[in-house]
Amino acid sequence: MKFFIDTANLDDIKEAYDLGVLDGVTTNPSLMAKEGITGEANIKAHYKAICDIVDDNVSAEVISTEYEAMVKEGRELAKIDDKIVVKIPMIKDGVKAIKTFSDEGIRTNCTLIFNAGQAILAAKAGASFISPFLGRLDDIGANGLDLIEQIVQIYDNYEFETEILAASVRHTTHLIQCAEAGADVVTCPLKVITGLLKHPLTDSGLAQFLADYAKGNK
Ligand code: G3P
């Protein structure tokens, strides 16, 4: 299972990378705006800065929504670094662009996946990753985890090579449920990754061990 961090914050990316468990980064235009990164040149420079921290798999999202423009923009993004994965929204022109990139050997992450039909279409087009958004389905009273399980089953049936990148993962329970369901990748904020460290019995057990050591080694 791969861990990606879902942020454009360089400090958070460095902290997750230093933990030694990070396999990649996902960003989107909202996350870039949150860090105050605006303008094409600044955005490209920021993607490069992210690529310089991690070993691979940096999703960079296109803004265009028409085929020709998406292909042009995606090719430009891919030139930033070999670690770039071009992120494309699940729309008709996006599916066509994914097929073009797949033929050209440019990796893609098809984003904004909310049902199994979209997941099938993206895999048929040759997406490297698909991003089903768990939390946002939960937000509207649907069950995001059911979708992950459904896609895992379908991709297994046909041995699709597209990796299931569970996104909009909001808490550690989401992450563990994705692992149980067989998602290939989860992407989440730093606090979800570091949240995996925590258990009160770990803290109290360690405090007891250290206290007992101190007593015997005065
Ligand atoms: O990777 C997708 C993610 O950024 C969406 O997360 O929490 O805004 O639904 P969220």
Boltz pocket constraint, residues with backbone or C-beta under 6 A from the ligand:
constraints:
  - pocket:
      binder: B
      contacts: [[A, 6], [A, 26], [A, 28], [A, 131], [A, 133], [A, 135], [A, 136], [A, 167], [A, 168], [A, 169], [A, 170], [A, 187]]
      max_distance: 6.0
